[in-house]
Amino acid sequence: VGKDNGLLGLCSRLGTDPQRGLTNPVADWSGRVAQFGENQFEERKLTPYWRFLLVQLKEKIILLLLFMATLEIVIKGIFGEGMERTEAIAESSVLYATVTIIVNIAAFLDWKRERMFEALTKRLAASNLRFIIRDGKQMQVTDQDICVGDIVSFNAHMAAIISCDGILLSGQDVKCDESALTGEPEPIAKSAEKPFMISGTTVNAGKGTMLVIAVGEYCIAGKIKKSVYGGEGGGELSPLYGKLDAMATRIGKVGVVCALTAMIAILIWQYGVHKSTNYKQLMDIFLQTIGILACAIPEGLPLALVIALALTSNKMSSENNLVKTLNSCETMGSVTTICTDKTGTLTTNRMTTRAA
């Protein structure tokens, strides 16, 4: 700012007039967007329904249920006789139906909430209006209509939120609340010595104009948002689902060990102790082993978990706490440590003398 004729030189390099602003409409809008970016984040494509289904089908407990249903219907359906085939079809159908209900409930709720949040975000963006100066006239625009080089007018009453980074051009007793960035509640006075207006902060005193120098993901608030939300949906398991996956693994291992132990014991008893020569019973023994393994799987646990989380999310929504994914309902319940700033957050930055 202190070089090349200061602010006037910077305005000249950005092709704007400090009093009249840019032209309306902006003649080189596409060039400015290409060079400096837009004052919005790239719109993320909504996740299709089948992807939500795929995510649910990757859960270990779901895979275990599908494996057992398929194994039972293949083994007993091919090698079983009469009633065994009927039982295999009935039991496998129940397992398939349970899995279908579980994955569709969870997928539908996540699919519905993603679209609800998208609609809410667009509605909020359309309602956030800013004051800018173009061709010497003040006009109201949305955040996405602001570009680098614009002159933004702000005040502490109607246009207090700073949506992009800028440099103070003129102002009267301007003070900004930068606690969202620093955690300190004291307002920061803005002047020619401290002219930088930071996105994401709030003007709580005075009024003035500023020159926009960074927008979108290139401003301070945009960089923070990108670093925090850029990796959203990375696939990290919530605590409860992590425990459920670990339990499914243990159930699989213990179930296999118990089934094999039972099969070996039956074989020793049948052909070692009693010296049986009826080898046709081997298939019956194998089918009994599969039955033991199937009994070890809690078919109703995933369904009960999904229904409980769904009811919890609906309860939270009724209390104006919007839930984007089901997992978040139980993630906060597993929090053991919260790191927070003290001054101005947990305390009011005031001290009272109790004794002297």
C-alpha atoms as a printed R data frame, in Angstrom:
    type eleno elety resid chain resno       x       y       z
1   ATOM     1    CA   VAL     A     1   0.000   0.000   0.000
2   ATOM     2    CA   GLY     A     2   2.871   2.325   0.761
3   ATOM     3    CA   LYS     A     3   4.438   1.911  -2.685
4   ATOM     4    CA   ASP     A     4   3.460   3.083  -6.181
5   ATOM     5    CA   ASN     A     5   1.367   6.064  -5.022
6   ATOM     6    CA   GLY     A     6  -0.322   4.069  -2.258
7   ATOM     7    CA   LEU     A     7  -4.025   3.345  -2.569
8   ATOM     8    CA   LEU     A     8  -4.398   5.464  -5.688
9   ATOM     9    CA   GLY     A     9  -1.733   3.406  -7.417
10  ATOM    10    CA   LEU     A    10  -3.384   0.164  -6.299
11  ATOM    11    CA   CYS     A    11  -6.764   1.374  -7.576
12  ATOM    12    CA   SER     A    12  -5.156   2.288 -10.884
13  ATOM    13    CA   ARG     A    13  -3.574  -1.154 -11.209
14  ATOM    14    CA   LEU     A    14  -6.932  -2.776 -10.484
15  ATOM    15    CA   GLY     A    15  -8.667  -0.530 -13.019
16  ATOM    16    CA   THR     A    16 -11.037   1.118 -10.562
17  ATOM    17    CA   ASP     A    17 -11.819   4.656  -9.446
18  ATOM    18    CA   PRO     A    18 -11.709   5.170  -5.638
19  ATOM    19    CA   GLN     A    19 -14.775   7.436  -5.833
20  ATOM    20    CA   ARG     A    20 -16.873   5.998  -8.660
21  ATOM    21    CA   GLY     A    21 -15.787   2.343  -8.473
22  ATOM    22    CA   LEU     A    22 -15.951   0.000 -11.454
23  ATOM    23    CA   THR     A    23 -18.241   0.438 -14.414
24  ATOM    24    CA   ASN     A    24 -21.736  -1.021 -14.359
25  ATOM    25    CA   PRO     A    25 -21.797  -3.625 -15.764
26  ATOM    26    CA   VAL     A    26 -18.144  -4.519 -15.214
27  ATOM    27    CA   ALA     A    27 -16.512  -4.450 -18.638
28  ATOM    28    CA   ASP     A    28 -13.805  -7.050 -17.912
29  ATOM    29    CA   TRP     A    29 -15.747  -9.265 -15.496
30  ATOM    30    CA   SER     A    30 -14.606 -12.553 -17.076
31  ATOM    31    CA   GLY     A    31 -10.980 -11.425 -17.014
32  ATOM    32    CA   ARG     A    32 -11.169 -10.476 -13.334
33  ATOM    33    CA   VAL     A    33 -12.807 -13.776 -12.458
34  ATOM    34    CA   ALA     A    34 -10.146 -15.692 -14.385
35  ATOM    35    CA   GLN     A    35  -7.322 -13.792 -12.655
36  ATOM    36    CA   PHE     A    36  -8.653 -13.269  -9.130
37  ATOM    37    CA   GLY     A    37 -11.464 -15.838  -8.800
38  ATOM    38    CA   GLU     A    38 -15.135 -15.488  -7.902
39  ATOM    39    CA   ASN     A    39 -16.505 -14.476  -4.534
40  ATOM    40    CA   GLN     A    40 -17.984 -17.927  -3.984
41  ATOM    41    CA   PHE     A    41 -16.840 -21.493  -3.690
42  ATOM    42    CA   GLU     A    42 -17.083 -23.930  -6.534
43  ATOM    43    CA   GLU     A    43 -20.488 -25.542  -6.271
44  ATOM    44    CA   ARG     A    44 -20.188 -29.162  -5.210
45  ATOM    45    CA   LYS     A    45 -22.184 -31.699  -7.124
46  ATOM    46    CA   LEU     A    46 -24.894 -33.326  -5.078
47  ATOM    47    CA   THR     A    47 -24.252 -36.956  -4.217
48  ATOM    48    CA   PRO     A    48 -26.547 -39.313  -6.145
49  ATOM    49    CA   TYR     A    49 -28.745 -41.708  -4.171
50  ATOM    50    CA   TRP     A    50 -26.874 -44.809  -5.330
51  ATOM    51    CA   ARG     A    51 -23.636 -43.488  -3.782
52  ATOM    52    CA   PHE     A    52 -25.316 -43.205  -0.396
53  ATOM    53    CA   LEU     A    53 -26.488 -46.811  -0.823
54  ATOM    54    CA   LEU     A    54 -22.945 -47.881  -1.710
55  ATOM    55    CA   VAL     A    55 -21.549 -46.214   1.397
56  ATOM    56    CA   GLN     A    56 -24.025 -48.084   3.595
57  ATOM    57    CA   LEU     A    57 -23.289 -51.392   1.840
58  ATOM    58    CA   LYS     A    58 -19.590 -51.035   2.711
59  ATOM    59    CA   GLU     A    59 -20.278 -51.369   6.432
60  ATOM    60    CA   LYS     A    60 -18.741 -54.585   7.758
61  ATOM    61    CA   ILE     A    61 -21.855 -55.704   9.604
62  ATOM    62    CA   ILE     A    62 -23.898 -55.275   6.396
63  ATOM    63    CA   LEU     A    63 -21.330 -57.220   4.375
64  ATOM    64    CA   LEU     A    64 -21.394 -59.959   7.004
65  ATOM    65    CA   LEU     A    65 -25.180 -60.210   6.794
66  ATOM    66    CA   LEU     A    66 -25.098 -60.389   2.988
67  ATOM    67    CA   PHE     A    67 -22.347 -63.008   3.069
68  ATOM    68    CA   MET     A    68 -24.247 -65.232   5.482
69  ATOM    69    CA   ALA     A    69 -27.526 -64.874   3.569
70  ATOM    70    CA   THR     A    70 -25.831 -65.777   0.293
71  ATOM    71    CA   LEU     A    71 -23.850 -68.634   1.812
72  ATOM    72    CA   GLU     A    72 -26.917 -70.140   3.441
73  ATOM    73    CA   ILE     A    73 -29.081 -69.997   0.339
74  ATOM    74    CA   VAL     A    74 -26.295 -71.419  -1.855
75  ATOM    75    CA   ILE     A    75 -25.271 -74.272   0.450
76  ATOM    76    CA   LYS     A    76 -28.674 -75.317   1.754
77  ATOM    77    CA   GLY     A    77 -30.438 -74.511  -1.491
78  ATOM    78    CA   ILE     A    78 -28.132 -76.777  -3.494
79  ATOM    79    CA   PHE     A    79 -27.309 -79.550  -1.048
80  ATOM    80    CA   GLY     A    80 -30.278 -79.371   1.317
81  ATOM    81    CA   GLU     A    81 -33.484 -81.307   0.936
82  ATOM    82    CA   GLY     A    82 -37.133 -80.391   1.356
83  ATOM    83    CA   MET     A    83 -37.609 -78.435   4.548
84  ATOM    84    CA   GLU     A    84 -33.960 -77.333   4.656
85  ATOM    85    CA   ARG     A    85 -34.313 -75.585   1.299
86  ATOM    86    CA   THR     A    86 -37.494 -73.873   2.445
87  ATOM    87    CA   GLU     A    87 -35.835 -72.711   5.669
88  ATOM    88    CA   ALA     A    88 -32.789 -71.469   3.737
89  ATOM    89    CA   ILE     A    89 -34.932 -69.411   1.385
90  ATOM    90    CA   ALA     A    90 -36.988 -67.987   4.269
91  ATOM    91    CA   GLU     A    91 -33.984 -67.104   6.451
92  ATOM    92    CA   SER     A    92 -32.011 -65.620   3.554
93  ATOM    93    CA   SER     A    93 -35.016 -63.582   2.445
94  ATOM    94    CA   VAL     A    94 -35.339 -62.126   5.925
95  ATOM    95    CA   LEU     A    95 -31.657 -61.174   5.939
96  ATOM    96    CA   TYR     A    96 -31.871 -59.596   2.473
97  ATOM    97    CA   ALA     A    97 -35.014 -57.685   3.473
98  ATOM    98    CA   THR     A    98 -33.310 -56.451   6.671
99  ATOM    99    CA   VAL     A    99 -30.287 -55.214   4.740
100 ATOM   100    CA   THR     A   100 -32.526 -53.509   2.163
101 ATOM   101    CA   ILE     A   101 -34.449 -51.667   4.876
102 ATOM   102    CA   ILE     A   102 -31.288 -50.630   6.747
103 ATOM   103    CA   VAL     A   103 -29.350 -49.239   3.779
104 ATOM   104    CA   ASN     A   104 -32.369 -47.475   2.264
105 ATOM   105    CA   ILE     A   105 -33.373 -45.751   5.512
106 ATOM   106    CA   ALA     A   106 -29.843 -44.482   6.158
107 ATOM   107    CA   ALA     A   107 -29.213 -43.556   2.513
108 ATOM   108    CA   PHE     A   108 -32.533 -41.747   2.119
109 ATOM   109    CA   LEU     A   109 -32.065 -39.666   5.268
110 ATOM   110    CA   ASP     A   110 -28.554 -38.592   4.224
111 ATOM   111    CA   TRP     A   111 -29.721 -37.932   0.642
112 ATOM   112    CA   LYS     A   112 -32.658 -35.830   1.849
113 ATOM   113    CA   ARG     A   113 -30.593 -33.817   4.319
114 ATOM   114    CA   GLU     A   114 -27.868 -33.030   1.788
115 ATOM   115    CA   ARG     A   115 -30.451 -31.461  -0.510
116 ATOM   116    CA   MET     A   116 -32.068 -29.640   2.394
117 ATOM   117    CA   PHE     A   117 -28.731 -28.078   3.371
118 ATOM   118    CA   GLU     A   118 -28.004 -27.176  -0.259
119 ATOM   119    CA   ALA     A   119 -31.348 -25.369  -0.554
120 ATOM   120    CA   LEU     A   120 -30.740 -23.594   2.764
121 ATOM   121    CA   THR     A   121 -27.262 -22.469   1.662
122 ATOM   122    CA   LYS     A   122 -28.597 -21.025  -1.592
123 ATOM   123    CA   ARG     A   123 -31.412 -19.250   0.228
124 ATOM   124    CA   LEU     A   124 -28.972 -17.681   2.696
125 ATOM   125    CA   ALA     A   125 -26.603 -16.636  -0.105
126 ATOM   126    CA   ALA     A   126 -29.456 -14.925  -1.960
127 ATOM   127    CA   SER     A   127 -30.513 -13.017   1.176
128 ATOM   128    CA   ASN     A   128 -27.008 -11.715   2.017
129 ATOM   129    CA   LEU     A   129 -26.916  -8.354   0.220
130 ATOM   130    CA   ARG     A   130 -23.913  -5.971   0.177
131 ATOM   131    CA   PHE     A   131 -23.553  -2.329  -0.836
132 ATOM   132    CA   ILE     A   132 -21.060  -1.527  -3.616
133 ATOM   133    CA   ILE     A   133 -20.315   1.563  -5.679
134 ATOM   134    CA   ARG     A   134 -20.276   1.328  -9.486
135 ATOM   135    CA   ASP     A   135 -20.371   4.263 -11.864
136 ATOM   136    CA   GLY     A   136 -20.604   6.503  -8.808
137 ATOM   137    CA   LYS     A   137 -23.893   4.988  -7.668
138 ATOM   138    CA   GLN     A   138 -24.490   2.801  -4.628
139 ATOM   139    CA   MET     A   139 -26.216  -0.497  -5.377
140 ATOM   140    CA   GLN     A   140 -27.132  -3.724  -3.584
141 ATOM   141    CA   VAL     A   141 -25.680  -7.026  -4.823
142 ATOM   142    CA   THR     A   142 -25.149 -10.533  -3.514
143 ATOM   143    CA   ASP     A   143 -21.714 -11.780  -2.452
144 ATOM   144    CA   GLN     A   144 -21.118 -13.614  -5.721
145 ATOM   145    CA   ASP     A   145 -21.572 -10.362  -7.683
146 ATOM   146    CA   ILE     A   146 -18.566  -8.741  -5.983
147 ATOM   147    CA   CYS     A   147 -15.183  -8.932  -7.709
148 ATOM   148    CA   VAL     A   148 -11.645  -7.704  -7.029
149 ATOM   149    CA   GLY     A   149 -11.509  -3.956  -7.684
150 ATOM   150    CA   ASP     A   150 -15.015  -3.231  -6.421
151 ATOM   151    CA   ILE     A   151 -15.600  -0.461  -3.884
152 ATOM   152    CA   VAL     A   152 -17.678  -1.824  -0.991
153 ATOM   153    CA   SER     A   153 -19.605   0.486   1.316
154 ATOM   154    CA   PHE     A   154 -20.150  -0.726   4.878
155 ATOM   155    CA   ASN     A   155 -21.572   0.486   8.178
156 ATOM   156    CA   ALA     A   156 -22.182  -0.947  11.620
157 ATOM   157    CA   HIS     A   157 -25.968  -1.018  11.263
158 ATOM   158    CA   MET     A   158 -27.075  -2.491   7.924
159 ATOM   159    CA   ALA     A   159 -23.910  -3.757   6.217
160 ATOM   160    CA   ALA     A   160 -21.674  -4.922   9.034
161 ATOM   161    CA   ILE     A   161 -20.380  -8.266   7.769
162 ATOM   162    CA   ILE     A   162 -17.210  -8.147   5.658
163 ATOM   163    CA   SER     A   163 -17.461 -10.878   3.001
164 ATOM   164    CA   CYS     A   164 -14.084 -10.368   1.279
165 ATOM   165    CA   ASP     A   165 -10.636  -8.976   2.037
166 ATOM   166    CA   GLY     A   166 -10.128  -5.284   1.377
167 ATOM   167    CA   ILE     A   167  -8.215  -2.105   2.166
168 ATOM   168    CA   LEU     A   168  -9.900   0.840   3.858
169 ATOM   169    CA   LEU     A   169 -10.312   3.771   1.476
170 ATOM   170    CA   SER     A   170 -12.252   6.123   3.712
171 ATOM   171    CA   GLY     A   171 -13.977   5.745   7.049
172 ATOM   172    CA   GLN     A   172 -15.296   7.373  10.156
173 ATOM   173    CA   ASP     A   173 -14.451   5.797  13.528
174 ATOM   174    CA   VAL     A   174 -14.351   2.326  11.992
175 ATOM   175    CA   LYS     A   175 -13.870  -0.547  14.433
176 ATOM   176    CA   CYS     A   176 -14.053  -4.238  13.594
177 ATOM   177    CA   ASP     A   177 -14.748  -7.287  15.709
178 ATOM   178    CA   GLU     A   178 -12.049  -9.795  14.703
179 ATOM   179    CA   SER     A   179 -12.721 -12.255  17.532
180 ATOM   180    CA   ALA     A   180 -13.747 -14.895  14.984
181 ATOM   181    CA   LEU     A   181 -10.090 -14.972  13.871
182 ATOM   182    CA   THR     A   182  -8.124 -14.016  16.983
183 ATOM   183    CA   GLY     A   183 -10.493 -14.880  19.840
184 ATOM   184    CA   GLU     A   184  -9.965 -11.464  21.411
185 ATOM   185    CA   PRO     A   185 -13.191  -9.519  22.030
186 ATOM   186    CA   GLU     A   186 -11.696  -5.995  21.879
187 ATOM   187    CA   PRO     A   187 -12.681  -4.121  18.672
188 ATOM   188    CA   ILE     A   188  -9.815  -3.232  16.338
189 ATOM   189    CA   ALA     A   189  -9.733   0.370  15.114
190 ATOM   190    CA   LYS     A   190  -9.145   0.789  11.359
191 ATOM   191    CA   SER     A   191  -7.192   3.711   9.937
192 ATOM   192    CA   ALA     A   192  -4.603   4.598   7.306
193 ATOM   193    CA   GLU     A   193  -1.994   2.854   9.498
194 ATOM   194    CA   LYS     A   194  -4.170  -0.259   9.951
195 ATOM   195    CA   PRO     A   195  -6.270  -0.328   6.772
196 ATOM   196    CA   PHE     A   196  -6.788  -4.045   6.199
197 ATOM   197    CA   MET     A   197 -10.393  -5.240   6.361
198 ATOM   198    CA   ILE     A   198 -10.523  -9.006   6.864
199 ATOM   199    CA   SER     A   199 -13.266 -11.241   5.526
200 ATOM   200    CA   GLY     A   200 -15.390 -13.003   8.122
201 ATOM   201    CA   THR     A   201 -15.136 -10.099  10.577
202 ATOM   202    CA   THR     A   202 -17.879  -7.652  11.609
203 ATOM   203    CA   VAL     A   203 -17.955  -3.874  11.701
204 ATOM   204    CA   ASN     A   204 -19.344  -2.889  15.102
205 ATOM   205    CA   ALA     A   205 -18.709   0.863  14.898
206 ATOM   206    CA   GLY     A   206 -18.442   3.512  12.205
207 ATOM   207    CA   LYS     A   207 -18.874   3.440   8.443
208 ATOM   208    CA   GLY     A   208 -16.714   3.693   5.354
209 ATOM   209    CA   THR     A   209 -15.648   2.236   2.027
210 ATOM   210    CA   MET     A   210 -13.009  -0.308   1.115
211 ATOM   211    CA   LEU     A   211 -11.252  -1.592  -1.993
212 ATOM   212    CA   VAL     A   212 -11.730  -5.344  -2.548
213 ATOM   213    CA   ILE     A   213  -8.385  -7.106  -3.019
214 ATOM   214    CA   ALA     A   214  -9.243 -10.802  -2.489
215 ATOM   215    CA   VAL     A   215 -12.436 -12.823  -2.856
216 ATOM   216    CA   GLY     A   216 -13.711 -16.391  -2.566
217 ATOM   217    CA   GLU     A   217 -11.171 -19.050  -1.673
218 ATOM   218    CA   TYR     A   218  -8.316 -16.522  -1.913
219 ATOM   219    CA   CYS     A   219  -9.473 -14.326   0.980
220 ATOM   220    CA   ILE     A   220  -8.739 -15.118   4.638
221 ATOM   221    CA   ALA     A   221 -12.187 -16.531   5.442
222 ATOM   222    CA   GLY     A   222 -12.175 -18.495   2.180
223 ATOM   223    CA   LYS     A   223  -8.816 -20.109   2.942
224 ATOM   224    CA   ILE     A   224 -10.042 -21.129   6.392
225 ATOM   225    CA   LYS     A   225 -13.290 -22.525   4.991
226 ATOM   226    CA   LYS     A   226 -11.425 -24.443   2.289
227 ATOM   227    CA   SER     A   227  -8.986 -25.980   4.767
228 ATOM   228    CA   VAL     A   228 -11.804 -26.978   7.136
229 ATOM   229    CA   TYR     A   229 -14.465 -28.132   4.670
230 ATOM   230    CA   GLY     A   230 -12.369 -28.964   1.622
231 ATOM   231    CA   GLY     A   231 -11.861 -32.556   2.772
232 ATOM   232    CA   GLU     A   232 -15.432 -33.065   3.946
233 ATOM   233    CA   GLY     A   233 -16.720 -36.575   3.366
234 ATOM   234    CA   GLY     A   234 -13.310 -38.188   3.667
235 ATOM   235    CA   GLY     A   235 -14.837 -41.436   4.863
236 ATOM   236    CA   GLU     A   236 -13.652 -41.382   8.494
237 ATOM   237    CA   LEU     A   237 -15.837 -43.596  10.637
238 ATOM   238    CA   SER     A   238 -17.738 -42.115  13.546
239 ATOM   239    CA   PRO     A   239 -16.958 -43.606  16.991
240 ATOM   240    CA   LEU     A   240 -20.096 -45.749  17.118
241 ATOM   241    CA   TYR     A   241 -19.731 -47.086  13.583
242 ATOM   242    CA   GLY     A   242 -16.044 -47.739  14.265
243 ATOM   243    CA   LYS     A   243 -17.028 -49.862  17.261
244 ATOM   244    CA   LEU     A   244 -19.703 -51.577  15.178
245 ATOM   245    CA   ASP     A   245 -17.145 -52.498  12.514
246 ATOM   246    CA   ALA     A   246 -14.759 -53.795  15.172
247 ATOM   247    CA   MET     A   247 -17.582 -55.838  16.704
248 ATOM   248    CA   ALA     A   248 -18.482 -57.273  13.284
249 ATOM   249    CA   THR     A   249 -14.866 -58.353  12.817
250 ATOM   250    CA   ARG     A   250 -14.797 -60.004  16.245
251 ATOM   251    CA   ILE     A   251 -18.147 -61.693  15.626
252 ATOM   252    CA   GLY     A   252 -16.850 -63.068  12.337
253 ATOM   253    CA   LYS     A   253 -13.675 -64.447  13.923
254 ATOM   254    CA   VAL     A   254 -15.368 -65.872  17.011
255 ATOM   255    CA   GLY     A   255 -18.221 -67.301  14.930
256 ATOM   256    CA   VAL     A   256 -15.807 -69.079  12.581
257 ATOM   257    CA   VAL     A   257 -13.815 -70.490  15.506
258 ATOM   258    CA   CYS     A   258 -16.959 -71.718  17.286
259 ATOM   259    CA   ALA     A   259 -18.414 -73.210  14.096
260 ATOM   260    CA   LEU     A   260 -15.169 -75.009  13.229
261 ATOM   261    CA   THR     A   261 -14.804 -76.233  16.812
262 ATOM   262    CA   ALA     A   262 -18.357 -77.592  16.771
263 ATOM   263    CA   MET     A   263 -17.810 -79.256  13.391
264 ATOM   264    CA   ILE     A   264 -14.565 -80.907  14.521
265 ATOM   265    CA   ALA     A   265 -16.203 -82.092  17.754
266 ATOM   266    CA   ILE     A   266 -19.156 -83.599  15.833
267 ATOM   267    CA   LEU     A   267 -16.818 -85.290  13.351
268 ATOM   268    CA   ILE     A   268 -14.721 -86.795  16.177
269 ATOM   269    CA   TRP     A   269 -17.832 -87.940  18.023
270 ATOM   270    CA   GLN     A   270 -19.488 -89.351  14.920
271 ATOM   271    CA   TYR     A   271 -16.579 -90.970  13.120
272 ATOM   272    CA   GLY     A   272 -13.955 -91.292  15.857
273 ATOM   273    CA   VAL     A   273 -15.909 -92.437  18.880
274 ATOM   274    CA   HIS     A   274 -18.864 -94.199  17.245
275 ATOM   275    CA   LYS     A   275 -16.901 -95.362  14.178
276 ATOM   276    CA   SER     A   276 -19.740 -94.379  11.858
277 ATOM   277    CA   THR     A   277 -19.387 -95.209   8.169
278 ATOM   278    CA   ASN     A   278 -22.329 -93.099   6.989
279 ATOM   279    CA   TYR     A   279 -20.416 -90.388   5.147
280 ATOM   280    CA   LYS     A   280 -23.631 -88.903   3.748
281 ATOM   281    CA   GLN     A   281 -23.998 -87.183   7.110
282 ATOM   282    CA   LEU     A   282 -20.983 -84.980   6.302
283 ATOM   283    CA   MET     A   283 -23.214 -82.568   4.399
284 ATOM   284    CA   ASP     A   284 -25.651 -82.429   7.336
285 ATOM   285    CA   ILE     A   285 -22.758 -81.635   9.672
286 ATOM   286    CA   PHE     A   286 -21.549 -78.898   7.334
287 ATOM   287    CA   LEU     A   287 -25.041 -77.394   7.154
288 ATOM   288    CA   GLN     A   288 -25.249 -77.415  10.961
289 ATOM   289    CA   THR     A   289 -21.929 -75.562  11.040
290 ATOM   290    CA   ILE     A   290 -23.320 -72.884   8.736
291 ATOM   291    CA   GLY     A   291 -26.348 -72.585  11.019
292 ATOM   292    CA   ILE     A   292 -24.120 -72.027  14.066
293 ATOM   293    CA   LEU     A   293 -22.227 -69.314  12.198
294 ATOM   294    CA   ALA     A   294 -25.484 -67.631  11.148
295 ATOM   295    CA   CYS     A   295 -26.784 -67.580  14.726
296 ATOM   296    CA   ALA     A   296 -23.773 -65.530  15.823
297 ATOM   297    CA   ILE     A   297 -24.742 -62.538  13.675
298 ATOM   298    CA   PRO     A   298 -27.059 -59.932  15.295
299 ATOM   299    CA   GLU     A   299 -29.350 -59.219  12.340
300 ATOM   300    CA   GLY     A   300 -31.419 -56.625  14.172
301 ATOM   301    CA   LEU     A   301 -28.539 -54.536  15.545
302 ATOM   302    CA   PRO     A   302 -27.844 -52.413  12.409
303 ATOM   303    CA   LEU     A   303 -31.561 -51.755  11.906
304 ATOM   304    CA   ALA     A   304 -32.000 -50.741  15.546
305 ATOM   305    CA   LEU     A   305 -28.981 -48.426  15.265
306 ATOM   306    CA   VAL     A   306 -30.241 -46.704  12.101
307 ATOM   307    CA   ILE     A   307 -33.752 -46.232  13.540
308 ATOM   308    CA   ALA     A   308 -32.331 -44.813  16.792
309 ATOM   309    CA   LEU     A   309 -30.130 -42.318  14.910
310 ATOM   310    CA   ALA     A   310 -33.034 -41.366  12.631
311 ATOM   311    CA   LEU     A   311 -35.280 -40.637  15.611
312 ATOM   312    CA   THR     A   312 -32.482 -38.656  17.255
313 ATOM   313    CA   SER     A   313 -31.892 -36.536  14.147
314 ATOM   314    CA   ASN     A   314 -35.619 -35.784  13.856
315 ATOM   315    CA   LYS     A   315 -35.709 -34.774  17.502
316 ATOM   316    CA   MET     A   316 -32.736 -32.459  17.009
317 ATOM   317    CA   SER     A   317 -34.329 -30.963  13.881
318 ATOM   318    CA   SER     A   318 -37.501 -30.201  15.841
319 ATOM   319    CA   GLU     A   319 -35.307 -28.182  18.232
320 ATOM   320    CA   ASN     A   320 -33.750 -26.212  15.328
321 ATOM   321    CA   ASN     A   321 -30.537 -28.250  15.277
322 ATOM   322    CA   LEU     A   322 -30.112 -29.301  11.655
323 ATOM   323    CA   VAL     A   323 -28.304 -32.603  11.165
324 ATOM   324    CA   LYS     A   324 -26.554 -33.197   7.856
325 ATOM   325    CA   THR     A   325 -25.584 -36.846   8.362
326 ATOM   326    CA   LEU     A   326 -26.855 -39.497  10.757
327 ATOM   327    CA   ASN     A   327 -23.385 -40.185  12.121
328 ATOM   328    CA   SER     A   328 -23.122 -36.671  13.551
329 ATOM   329    CA   CYS     A   329 -25.958 -37.471  15.984
330 ATOM   330    CA   GLU     A   330 -23.743 -39.800  17.956
331 ATOM   331    CA   THR     A   331 -20.340 -38.245  17.215
332 ATOM   332    CA   MET     A   332 -20.969 -35.280  19.524
333 ATOM   333    CA   GLY     A   333 -22.173 -37.692  22.182
334 ATOM   334    CA   SER     A   334 -18.714 -39.307  22.136
335 ATOM   335    CA   VAL     A   335 -16.794 -36.042  22.680
336 ATOM   336    CA   THR     A   336 -14.548 -36.156  25.745
337 ATOM   337    CA   THR     A   337 -12.509 -32.956  25.282
338 ATOM   338    CA   ILE     A   338 -13.482 -29.538  23.925
339 ATOM   339    CA   CYS     A   339 -10.684 -27.057  23.136
340 ATOM   340    CA   THR     A   340 -11.865 -23.457  23.297
341 ATOM   341    CA   ASP     A   341 -10.605 -19.934  23.814
342 ATOM   342    CA   LYS     A   342 -11.284 -18.535  27.293
343 ATOM   343    CA   THR     A   343 -11.424 -14.752  27.105
344 ATOM   344    CA   GLY     A   344 -14.656 -13.571  25.554
345 ATOM   345    CA   THR     A   345 -15.857 -17.128  25.005
346 ATOM   346    CA   LEU     A   346 -16.070 -18.823  28.401
347 ATOM   347    CA   THR     A   347 -15.656 -15.560  30.296
348 ATOM   348    CA   THR     A   348 -16.898 -12.019  29.631
349 ATOM   349    CA   ASN     A   349 -13.441 -10.409  29.941
350 ATOM   350    CA   ARG     A   350 -14.592  -8.594  33.093
351 ATOM   351    CA   MET     A   351 -13.257  -8.837  36.638
352 ATOM   352    CA   THR     A   352 -15.004  -7.781  39.840
353 ATOM   353    CA   THR     A   353 -13.213  -6.996  43.099
354 ATOM   354    CA   ARG     A   354 -14.659  -9.138  45.873
355 ATOM   355    CA   ALA     A   355 -12.466  -7.919  48.707
356 ATOM   356    CA   ALA     A   356  -9.800  -5.268  49.292
